[in-house]
Amino acid sequence: LFGPTGSGKTLLAKTIARYLNVPFIIADATTLTESGYVGDDVESIISALLAAADNDISLCEQGIIFLDEVDKISRKSESASVTRDVSGEGVQQALLKLVEGTRCRVSISGGKKHPSLDQLEIDTSRILFIAGGAFAGMDKIIERRQRGTSIGFTSTEQQANNEIIPDDFIRYGMIPEFTGRFPITVSIDELTQADFVRILLEPKNNLIAQMKFYFESDEVELAFTDLAIDAVAELAYNQRIGARGLKTILERTLMPYMYTLGEIKKQGFKKIEITDKVVKYNDAPNFIE
Protein backbone atom coordinates (compact mmCIF):
# COMPACT_ATOMS: atom_id res chain seq x y z
CA LEU A 1 0.00 0.00 0.00
CA PHE A 2 1.89 3.06 -1.17
CA GLY A 3 1.09 6.70 -1.73
CA PRO A 4 2.18 10.21 -0.77
CA THR A 5 2.36 11.34 2.84
CA GLY A 6 -0.95 12.38 4.38
CA SER A 7 -3.05 10.50 1.82
CA GLY A 8 -4.71 8.22 4.39
CA LYS A 9 -2.79 4.91 4.29
CA THR A 10 -2.70 4.37 8.06
CA LEU A 11 -6.23 5.74 8.50
CA LEU A 12 -7.42 3.23 5.88
CA ALA A 13 -5.89 0.38 7.88
CA LYS A 14 -7.40 1.69 11.14
CA THR A 15 -10.83 1.90 9.49
CA ILE A 16 -10.54 -1.72 8.29
CA ALA A 17 -9.75 -2.69 11.90
CA ARG A 18 -12.91 -1.00 13.14
CA TYR A 19 -15.10 -2.97 10.74
CA LEU A 20 -13.47 -6.40 11.09
CA ASN A 21 -13.82 -8.39 14.28
CA VAL A 22 -10.22 -9.67 14.26
CA PRO A 23 -7.16 -8.56 16.26
CA PHE A 24 -5.27 -5.78 14.51
CA ILE A 25 -2.04 -3.89 15.21
CA ILE A 26 -0.07 -1.17 13.48
CA ALA A 27 3.62 -2.09 13.68
CA ASP A 28 6.18 0.66 13.18
CA ALA A 29 8.85 -0.73 10.83
CA THR A 30 11.31 2.02 11.80
CA THR A 31 11.80 0.58 15.31
CA LEU A 32 12.66 -2.95 14.10
CA THR A 33 16.22 -4.32 13.95
CA GLU A 34 17.83 -7.69 13.35
CA SER A 35 17.86 -10.10 16.29
CA GLY A 36 20.66 -9.33 18.73
CA TYR A 37 20.71 -5.56 18.15
CA VAL A 38 19.19 -2.69 20.13
CA GLY A 39 15.59 -2.23 18.95
CA ASP A 40 12.58 -4.50 18.55
CA ASP A 41 12.93 -8.00 17.10
CA VAL A 42 10.45 -8.83 14.32
CA GLU A 43 8.87 -11.42 16.65
CA SER A 44 7.77 -8.52 18.88
CA ILE A 45 5.15 -7.72 16.19
CA ILE A 46 3.56 -11.14 16.75
CA SER A 47 3.76 -10.59 20.53
CA ALA A 48 1.83 -7.33 20.11
CA LEU A 49 -0.81 -9.09 17.98
CA LEU A 50 -1.11 -11.83 20.61
CA ALA A 51 -1.64 -9.16 23.27
CA ALA A 52 -4.34 -7.56 21.05
CA ALA A 53 -6.02 -10.99 20.90
CA ASP A 54 -5.94 -11.29 24.72
CA ASN A 55 -3.40 -14.13 24.44
CA ASP A 56 -5.87 -16.24 22.42
CA ILE A 57 -3.64 -18.16 19.97
CA SER A 58 -6.40 -19.15 17.49
CA LEU A 59 -7.67 -15.56 17.35
CA CYS A 60 -4.13 -14.19 16.96
CA GLU A 61 -3.51 -16.51 13.98
CA GLN A 62 -6.40 -14.82 12.10
CA GLY A 63 -5.25 -11.27 12.79
CA ILE A 64 -4.03 -8.40 10.61
CA ILE A 65 -0.65 -6.69 10.93
CA PHE A 66 -0.11 -3.32 9.26
CA LEU A 67 3.62 -2.69 8.75
CA ASP A 68 3.75 1.10 8.73
CA GLU A 69 6.62 3.14 7.19
CA VAL A 70 7.89 0.01 5.42
CA ASP A 71 9.82 2.15 2.91
CA LYS A 72 12.15 3.19 5.77
CA ILE A 73 13.61 -0.35 5.90
CA SER A 74 14.81 -0.14 2.28
CA ARG A 75 18.40 -1.03 1.52
CA LYS A 76 20.64 1.94 2.25
CA SER A 77 22.81 1.47 -0.86
CA GLU A 78 23.09 -0.77 -3.93
CA SER A 79 26.59 -2.00 -3.09
CA ALA A 80 27.34 -4.31 -0.18
CA SER A 81 28.52 -2.29 2.80
CA VAL A 82 31.32 -3.16 5.20
CA THR A 83 28.96 -2.48 8.12
CA ARG A 84 25.75 -4.47 8.54
CA ASP A 85 22.48 -2.78 7.56
CA VAL A 86 20.67 -4.03 10.69
CA SER A 87 17.65 -1.72 10.49
CA GLY A 88 17.21 -1.87 6.70
CA GLU A 89 17.93 -4.96 4.62
CA GLY A 90 18.45 -7.00 7.81
CA VAL A 91 14.84 -6.33 8.90
CA GLN A 92 13.52 -7.30 5.47
CA GLN A 93 15.40 -10.61 5.70
CA ALA A 94 14.12 -11.21 9.23
CA LEU A 95 10.52 -10.61 8.10
CA LEU A 96 10.68 -13.07 5.17
CA LYS A 97 9.62 -16.27 6.95
CA LEU A 98 7.22 -14.38 9.21
CA VAL A 99 5.28 -12.96 6.24
CA GLU A 100 5.36 -16.19 4.22
CA GLY A 101 4.22 -18.33 7.14
CA THR A 102 6.16 -20.03 9.90
CA ARG A 103 5.77 -21.24 13.46
CA CYS A 104 7.49 -18.75 15.73
CA ARG A 105 7.85 -18.71 19.49
CA VAL A 106 6.94 -15.45 21.23
CA SER A 107 6.95 -14.43 24.88
CA ILE A 108 3.58 -13.67 26.45
CA SER A 109 4.90 -10.53 28.12
CA GLY A 110 6.02 -9.08 24.77
CA GLY A 111 9.45 -7.67 23.98
CA LYS A 112 12.52 -9.71 23.17
CA LYS A 113 12.64 -13.51 23.47
CA HIS A 114 14.21 -14.87 26.61
CA PRO A 115 14.53 -18.54 27.68
CA SER A 116 13.21 -17.83 31.18
CA LEU A 117 9.96 -16.21 29.95
CA ASP A 118 6.75 -18.11 29.17
CA GLN A 119 6.53 -18.65 25.42
CA LEU A 120 3.76 -19.60 23.01
CA GLU A 121 4.03 -20.96 19.47
CA ILE A 122 2.17 -18.98 16.79
CA ASP A 123 1.54 -20.07 13.18
CA THR A 124 1.80 -16.93 11.02
CA SER A 125 0.60 -18.49 7.74
CA ARG A 126 -2.98 -17.14 8.13
CA ILE A 127 -2.04 -13.70 9.48
CA LEU A 128 -2.66 -10.96 6.89
CA PHE A 129 0.34 -8.63 6.49
CA ILE A 130 -0.26 -5.21 4.92
CA ALA A 131 2.85 -3.11 4.24
CA GLY A 132 2.37 0.64 3.85
CA GLY A 133 4.78 3.44 3.01
CA ALA A 134 5.13 6.77 1.22
CA PHE A 135 8.06 5.61 -0.96
CA ALA A 136 9.15 9.20 -1.62
CA GLY A 137 10.97 9.47 -4.94
CA MET A 138 9.25 6.41 -6.45
CA ASP A 139 7.84 8.62 -9.24
CA LYS A 140 11.40 9.23 -10.51
CA ILE A 141 12.09 5.48 -10.63
CA ILE A 142 8.86 4.90 -12.62
CA GLU A 143 9.74 7.81 -14.93
CA ARG A 144 13.21 6.37 -15.66
CA ARG A 145 11.67 2.98 -16.44
CA GLN A 146 9.07 4.52 -18.75
CA ARG A 147 11.75 6.24 -20.83
CA GLY A 148 12.91 2.74 -21.73
CA THR A 149 16.29 1.74 -23.13
CA SER A 150 17.66 2.34 -26.58
CA ILE A 151 20.13 -0.21 -27.95
CA GLY A 152 21.21 -0.10 -31.60
CA PHE A 153 18.23 0.43 -33.89
CA THR A 154 15.60 -0.82 -31.43
CA SER A 155 13.87 1.12 -28.68
CA THR A 156 11.87 -0.62 -25.96
CA GLU A 157 9.12 1.23 -24.10
CA GLN A 158 8.25 -0.74 -20.97
CA GLN A 159 4.93 -0.41 -19.18
CA ALA A 160 4.01 2.94 -20.75
CA ASN A 161 1.76 3.91 -17.87
CA ASN A 162 2.00 4.80 -14.20
CA GLU A 163 1.34 1.25 -13.02
CA ILE A 164 3.99 0.17 -10.55
CA ILE A 165 5.78 -3.15 -11.00
CA PRO A 166 7.78 -5.22 -8.48
CA ASP A 167 11.05 -4.14 -10.12
CA ASP A 168 10.33 -0.52 -9.09
CA PHE A 169 10.26 -1.54 -5.41
CA ILE A 170 13.49 -3.52 -5.88
CA ARG A 171 15.18 -0.47 -7.42
CA TYR A 172 13.93 1.55 -4.46
CA GLY A 173 15.79 -0.74 -2.06
CA MET A 174 13.38 -3.54 -1.16
CA ILE A 175 14.98 -6.98 -1.64
CA PRO A 176 13.33 -9.23 -4.29
CA GLU A 177 12.36 -11.93 -1.76
CA PHE A 178 10.51 -9.37 0.40
CA THR A 179 8.77 -7.74 -2.59
CA GLY A 180 7.64 -11.13 -3.88
CA ARG A 181 5.84 -11.92 -0.62
CA PHE A 182 3.43 -8.99 -1.21
CA PRO A 183 1.72 -10.01 -4.48
CA ILE A 184 -1.00 -7.33 -4.35
CA THR A 185 0.08 -3.71 -4.78
CA VAL A 186 -2.34 -0.82 -4.23
CA SER A 187 -1.49 2.82 -4.85
CA ILE A 188 -3.22 5.61 -2.94
CA ASP A 189 -3.76 8.72 -5.07
CA GLU A 190 -2.63 12.11 -3.84
CA LEU A 191 -5.55 14.04 -2.33
CA THR A 192 -6.96 16.85 -4.45
CA GLN A 193 -8.09 20.28 -3.26
CA ALA A 194 -11.72 19.11 -3.56
CA ASP A 195 -10.86 16.14 -1.30
CA PHE A 196 -9.51 18.57 1.30
CA VAL A 197 -12.79 20.50 1.30
CA ARG A 198 -14.70 17.25 1.89
CA ILE A 199 -12.30 16.25 4.71
CA LEU A 200 -12.95 19.60 6.40
CA LEU A 201 -16.74 19.29 6.24
CA GLU A 202 -18.00 15.71 5.84
CA PRO A 203 -16.53 13.40 8.52
CA LYS A 204 -18.48 13.10 11.75
CA ASN A 205 -15.70 14.62 13.86
CA ASN A 206 -14.28 16.95 11.21
CA LEU A 207 -11.78 19.74 11.89
CA ILE A 208 -14.27 22.58 11.36
CA ALA A 209 -16.67 21.01 13.89
CA GLN A 210 -13.80 20.60 16.36
CA MET A 211 -12.81 24.27 16.05
CA LYS A 212 -16.44 25.37 16.46
CA PHE A 213 -16.66 23.26 19.61
CA TYR A 214 -13.58 24.95 21.11
CA PHE A 215 -15.11 28.39 20.56
CA GLU A 216 -18.62 27.37 21.68
CA SER A 217 -17.19 26.09 24.96
CA ASP A 218 -16.42 29.78 25.62
CA GLU A 219 -19.89 30.80 24.36
CA VAL A 220 -18.64 32.33 21.11
CA GLU A 221 -20.04 31.12 17.79
CA LEU A 222 -17.49 30.42 15.04
CA ALA A 223 -18.53 30.54 11.37
CA PHE A 224 -16.64 30.01 8.12
CA THR A 225 -17.65 31.36 4.71
CA ASP A 226 -17.50 28.96 1.76
CA LEU A 227 -14.58 30.93 0.33
CA ALA A 228 -12.72 30.58 3.65
CA ILE A 229 -13.11 26.78 3.51
CA ASP A 230 -11.77 26.81 -0.07
CA ALA A 231 -8.84 28.99 1.01
CA VAL A 232 -7.89 26.58 3.83
CA ALA A 233 -8.03 23.66 1.39
CA GLU A 234 -5.96 25.54 -1.19
CA LEU A 235 -3.20 26.51 1.25
CA ALA A 236 -3.05 22.98 2.71
CA TYR A 237 -2.89 21.46 -0.78
CA ASN A 238 0.02 23.76 -1.72
CA GLN A 239 1.99 22.63 1.35
CA ARG A 240 2.26 19.10 -0.12
CA ILE A 241 2.09 17.36 3.26
CA GLY A 242 -1.33 15.82 2.74
CA ALA A 243 -4.39 16.11 4.96
CA ARG A 244 -2.21 16.88 8.01
CA GLY A 245 -1.68 20.35 6.54
CA LEU A 246 -5.33 21.25 7.17
CA LYS A 247 -4.84 21.38 10.92
CA THR A 248 -1.70 23.50 10.49
CA ILE A 249 -3.59 26.13 8.48
CA LEU A 250 -6.64 26.18 10.80
CA GLU A 251 -4.51 26.46 13.96
CA ARG A 252 -2.45 29.28 12.45
CA THR A 253 -5.60 31.15 11.35
CA LEU A 254 -7.54 30.81 14.62
CA MET A 255 -4.70 30.98 17.17
CA PRO A 256 -4.88 34.80 17.67
CA TYR A 257 -8.59 34.54 18.62
CA MET A 258 -8.66 31.16 20.35
CA TYR A 259 -6.89 32.44 23.47
CA THR A 260 -8.45 35.93 23.58
CA LEU A 261 -12.11 34.88 23.67
CA GLY A 262 -12.54 36.45 27.11
CA GLU A 263 -11.52 39.85 25.73
CA ILE A 264 -13.74 39.38 22.67
CA LYS A 265 -16.78 38.60 24.87
CA LYS A 266 -16.13 41.65 27.03
CA GLN A 267 -16.48 43.81 23.92
CA GLY A 268 -19.96 42.31 23.39
CA PHE A 269 -19.19 40.08 20.42
CA LYS A 270 -20.91 36.68 20.30
CA LYS A 271 -19.93 35.48 16.82
CA ILE A 272 -16.72 35.40 14.77
CA GLU A 273 -16.96 34.94 11.01
CA ILE A 274 -13.82 33.73 9.22
CA THR A 275 -13.49 34.90 5.60
CA ASP A 276 -10.99 33.91 2.91
CA LYS A 277 -9.02 37.12 3.59
CA VAL A 278 -8.47 36.01 7.21
CA VAL A 279 -7.03 32.70 6.00
CA LYS A 280 -4.91 34.08 3.15
CA TYR A 281 -3.78 37.50 4.36
CA ASN A 282 -4.26 37.36 8.15
CA ASP A 283 -6.92 40.11 7.96
CA ALA A 284 -9.23 40.60 10.94
CA PRO A 285 -12.39 38.44 10.94
CA ASN A 286 -15.92 39.82 11.11
CA PHE A 287 -16.90 40.27 14.77
CA ILE A 288 -20.69 40.10 15.14
CA GLU A 289 -22.64 41.14 18.25
C-alpha atoms as one frame of an Amber mdcrd trajectory, in Angstrom:
protein
   0.000   0.000   0.000   1.891   3.061  -1.174   1.092   6.699  -1.735   2.183
  10.214  -0.771   2.363  11.339   2.841  -0.947  12.384   4.382  -3.045  10.505
   1.823  -4.711   8.218   4.393  -2.788   4.914   4.290  -2.695   4.370   8.064
  -6.230   5.736   8.501  -7.423   3.231   5.876  -5.887   0.384   7.881  -7.404
   1.687  11.143 -10.832   1.899   9.494 -10.536  -1.716   8.295  -9.748  -2.691
  11.903 -12.910  -0.999  13.143 -15.101  -2.965  10.740 -13.472  -6.404  11.091
 -13.818  -8.388  14.285 -10.220  -9.667  14.264  -7.157  -8.559  16.261  -5.267
  -5.778  14.507  -2.041  -3.894  15.213  -0.066  -1.171  13.482   3.624  -2.092
  13.681   6.183   0.664  13.182   8.850  -0.733  10.827  11.306   2.019  11.801
  11.796   0.575  15.315  12.661  -2.951  14.096  16.217  -4.324  13.953  17.829
  -7.690  13.349  17.863 -10.102  16.294  20.662  -9.325  18.729  20.709  -5.555
  18.150  19.194  -2.691  20.130  15.590  -2.232  18.954  12.577  -4.502  18.552
  12.925  -8.005  17.099  10.454  -8.827  14.324   8.868 -11.418  16.655   7.769
  -8.515  18.883   5.150  -7.722  16.188   3.565 -11.143  16.752   3.759 -10.587
  20.533   1.833  -7.335  20.108  -0.811  -9.089  17.975  -1.109 -11.826  20.613
  -1.645  -9.155  23.267  -4.340  -7.558  21.050  -6.018 -10.986  20.901  -5.944
 -11.288  24.724  -3.396 -14.130  24.439  -5.874 -16.236  22.416  -3.644 -18.158
  19.974  -6.397 -19.153  17.485  -7.670 -15.557  17.346  -4.129 -14.191  16.956
  -3.514 -16.509  13.985  -6.396 -14.825  12.103  -5.253 -11.269  12.790  -4.035
  -8.399  10.615  -0.646  -6.690  10.932  -0.115  -3.316   9.258   3.618  -2.685
   8.752   3.755   1.103   8.728   6.622   3.140   7.192   7.895   0.013   5.418
   9.822   2.150   2.915  12.147   3.195   5.768  13.614  -0.347   5.895  14.806
  -0.139   2.281  18.398  -1.028   1.520  20.638   1.941   2.246  22.813   1.469
  -0.857  23.093  -0.767  -3.934  26.590  -2.001  -3.089  27.339  -4.311  -0.182
  28.520  -2.291   2.796  31.319  -3.164   5.196  28.957  -2.478   8.116  25.749
  -4.470   8.535  22.480  -2.780   7.556  20.668  -4.029  10.687  17.648  -1.720
  10.487  17.206  -1.867   6.698  17.926  -4.961   4.622  18.451  -7.001   7.807
  14.844  -6.330   8.904  13.518  -7.297   5.465  15.395 -10.610   5.697  14.120
 -11.213   9.231  10.524 -10.606   8.099  10.678 -13.066   5.174   9.623 -16.274
   6.951   7.221 -14.382   9.211   5.281 -12.965   6.237   5.358 -16.188   4.220
   4.217 -18.330   7.142   6.157 -20.026   9.904   5.770 -21.240  13.459   7.487
 -18.747  15.727   7.846 -18.713  19.495   6.938 -15.452  21.230   6.952 -14.430
  24.882   3.580 -13.666  26.452   4.904 -10.526  28.120   6.019  -9.076  24.766
   9.451  -7.668  23.982  12.521  -9.714  23.169  12.635 -13.514  23.470  14.208
 -14.874  26.615  14.529 -18.543  27.684  13.205 -17.827  31.180   9.962 -16.208
  29.946   6.748 -18.107  29.172   6.529 -18.650  25.421   3.759 -19.602  23.009
   4.035 -20.959  19.468   2.167 -18.976  16.793   1.541 -20.072  13.185   1.796
 -16.925  11.022   0.605 -18.487   7.744  -2.975 -17.142   8.128  -2.041 -13.701
   9.478  -2.656 -10.955   6.893   0.342  -8.631   6.486  -0.259  -5.213   4.920
   2.847  -3.109   4.239   2.375   0.642   3.852   4.779   3.439   3.012   5.126
   6.773   1.224   8.057   5.614  -0.963   9.154   9.200  -1.622  10.970   9.474
  -4.935   9.253   6.413  -6.451   7.842   8.620  -9.241  11.402   9.235 -10.513
  12.089   5.476 -10.631   8.862   4.900 -12.622   9.736   7.812 -14.927  13.207
   6.371 -15.661  11.669   2.981 -16.440   9.072   4.525 -18.748  11.746   6.238
 -20.827  12.908   2.739 -21.735  16.287   1.744 -23.129  17.665   2.336 -26.576
  20.134  -0.215 -27.946  21.207  -0.096 -31.599  18.235   0.434 -33.891  15.603
  -0.819 -31.433  13.866   1.116 -28.683  11.873  -0.617 -25.959   9.121   1.230
 -24.104   8.249  -0.739 -20.967   4.932  -0.413 -19.181   4.010   2.941 -20.749
   1.758   3.913 -17.865   1.998   4.799 -14.200   1.344   1.251 -13.024   3.995
   0.171 -10.550   5.777  -3.150 -11.004   7.784  -5.218  -8.480  11.054  -4.145
 -10.123  10.326  -0.524  -9.093  10.256  -1.542  -5.407  13.490  -3.522  -5.883
  15.183  -0.473  -7.415  13.926   1.554  -4.458  15.786  -0.743  -2.058  13.382
  -3.545  -1.159  14.975  -6.979  -1.636  13.333  -9.232  -4.287  12.363 -11.932
  -1.764  10.507  -9.374   0.396   8.771  -7.736  -2.587   7.639 -11.131  -3.882
   5.836 -11.923  -0.622   3.433  -8.993  -1.213   1.716 -10.008  -4.481  -1.001
  -7.330  -4.353   0.081  -3.708  -4.783  -2.344  -0.820  -4.227  -1.494   2.817
  -4.852  -3.224   5.615  -2.937  -3.763   8.724  -5.072  -2.630  12.115  -3.839
  -5.545  14.037  -2.326  -6.964  16.854  -4.454  -8.089  20.276  -3.261 -11.720
  19.111  -3.555 -10.864  16.143  -1.297  -9.512  18.571   1.302 -12.792  20.504
   1.299 -14.696  17.250   1.889 -12.296  16.254   4.714 -12.953  19.603   6.396
 -16.741  19.286   6.241 -17.997  15.709   5.837 -16.525  13.399   8.519 -18.480
  13.096  11.751 -15.703  14.619  13.863 -14.283  16.950  11.208 -11.784  19.741
  11.894 -14.268  22.580  11.355 -16.674  21.006  13.888 -13.798  20.600  16.360
 -12.811  24.267  16.050 -16.435  25.366  16.455 -16.665  23.261  19.608 -13.578
  24.950  21.108 -15.109  28.388  20.556 -18.618  27.368  21.681 -17.189  26.087
  24.961 -16.418  29.785  25.622 -19.889  30.802  24.363 -18.638  32.334  21.113
 -20.038  31.121  17.790 -17.494  30.420  15.035 -18.530  30.540  11.371 -16.639
  30.010   8.117 -17.651  31.365   4.712 -17.504  28.957   1.761 -14.583  30.930
   0.334 -12.718  30.582   3.652 -13.105  26.783   3.513 -11.774  26.809  -0.066
  -8.843  28.995   1.009  -7.886  26.585   3.834  -8.033  23.658   1.387  -5.963
  25.539  -1.188  -3.199  26.511   1.253  -3.052  22.982   2.708  -2.886  21.459
  -0.777   0.019  23.756  -1.720   1.989  22.628   1.345   2.265  19.099  -0.120
   2.095  17.357   3.260  -1.331  15.819   2.736  -4.385  16.115   4.961  -2.209
  16.879   8.009  -1.682  20.352   6.542  -5.334  21.252   7.167  -4.835  21.376
  10.925  -1.702  23.500  10.489  -3.594  26.129   8.482  -6.636  26.176  10.801
  -4.509  26.463  13.957  -2.453  29.283  12.455  -5.601  31.152  11.355  -7.538
  30.809  14.617  -4.704  30.984  17.170  -4.882  34.798  17.673  -8.588  34.538
  18.618  -8.659  31.165  20.346  -6.890  32.442  23.470  -8.446  35.927  23.583
 -12.111  34.879  23.668 -12.539  36.452  27.111 -11.523  39.853  25.725 -13.745
  39.381  22.667 -16.776  38.597  24.870 -16.128  41.650  27.035 -16.480  43.807
  23.921 -19.962  42.308  23.387 -19.188  40.079  20.417 -20.905  36.683  20.303
 -19.932  35.478  16.824 -16.716  35.399  14.774 -16.963  34.936  11.008 -13.823
  33.734   9.221 -13.491  34.902   5.600 -10.993  33.907   2.914  -9.021  37.122
   3.594  -8.466  36.014   7.208  -7.030  32.698   5.998  -4.908  34.077   3.149
  -3.776  37.500   4.362  -4.260  37.358   8.149  -6.917  40.109   7.958  -9.228
  40.601  10.936 -12.387  38.439  10.939 -15.920  39.822  11.111 -16.896  40.274
  14.769 -20.691  40.097  15.139 -22.636  41.143  18.250
